Amino acid sequence: IINGIAALPLEVISQKMRDILIGTNEESYVLRKSDRMIIIIPSENKYILNGAENTCEFTVVGEKTYAPYSFFNTVMAYDMSLKEFYYIGKQ
């Protein structure tokens, strides 16, 4: 939980879903999927999905960028109901 919102590490979840996330939290990330291209800019709390700019509350902690749980379901099109996704720890 970060700022009262369930959040998960972007790098870890994309890796678990076997997607390739290119970039860094200091600049931007790019994720290309068959039906979408997502550019994520954590420092500006925004992302660009297929050319359309939107906002999202990203939080950077150390080397990891955290995104709200809903971001993975709606923007990244992951099925977040999978039982393999769980997060244990403090944040």
ROBAKOL-841199 format. One record per residue (C-alpha): x, y, z. Coordinates in steps of 0.02 Angstrom, whole numbers, padded with zeros to 5 digits, always signed. Example, Ala and Ser with C-alpha at 12.3 -4.5 7.8 and 13.67 -1.06 7.14 Angstrom:
2
+00615-00225+00390 +00684-00053+00357 
//
This chain:
91
+00000+00000+00000 +00074+00168-00054 -00015+00329-00013 -00170+00229+00031 -00176+00140-00138 -00134-00040-00179 +00022-00031-00287 +00136-00158-00368 +00312-00143-00441 +00302-00114-00627 +00466-00203-00666 +00420-00360-00567 +00244-00379-00636 +00294-00352-00817 +00431-00482-00796 +00307-00606-00719 +00194-00580-00869 +00343-00613-00983 +00338-00441-01061 +00494-00339-01097 +00495-00170-01014 +00633-00059-01083 +00700+00095-00994 +00725+00163-00819 +00623+00252-00686 +00735+00405-00707 +00680+00435-00886 +00542+00326-00957 +00490+00148-00994 +00423+00076-01156 +00318-00081-01167 +00263-00145-01337 +00124-00272-01347 +00031-00338-01498 -00112-00213-01482 -00032-00070-01386 +00124+00031-01355 +00140+00107-01183 +00266+00241-01137 +00276+00266-00949 +00353+00425-00877 +00357+00402-00687 +00436+00573-00648 +00288+00661-00731 +00153+00539-00669 +00095+00507-00846 +00089+00373-00977 +00053+00372-01163 -00053+00229-01228 -00057+00213-01417 -00023+00400-01433 -00152+00459-01305 -00079+00542-01149 -00153+00501-00977 -00106+00526-00796 -00069+00397-00662 +00009+00408-00490 +00177+00319-00501 +00291+00305-00350 +00477+00270-00365 +00560+00183-00218 +00743+00146-00246 +00759+00054-00412 +00574+00008-00426 +00427+00102-00497 +00260+00063-00416 +00095+00083-00508 -00082+00065-00442 -00156-00109-00453 -00289-00047-00575 -00154+00015-00697 -00099-00163-00733 -00276-00221-00768 -00337-00077-00874 -00184-00001-00959 -00064-00146-00971 -00206-00271-01003 -00147-00400-00877 -00268-00520-00795 -00234-00470-00616 -00350-00603-00546 -00214-00734-00567 -00170-00819-00404 +00017-00807-00439 +00013-00620-00403 +00040-00578-00223 +00148-00453-00136 +00217-00471+00038 +00317-00332+00116 +00314-00157+00181 +00277-00008+00067 
//
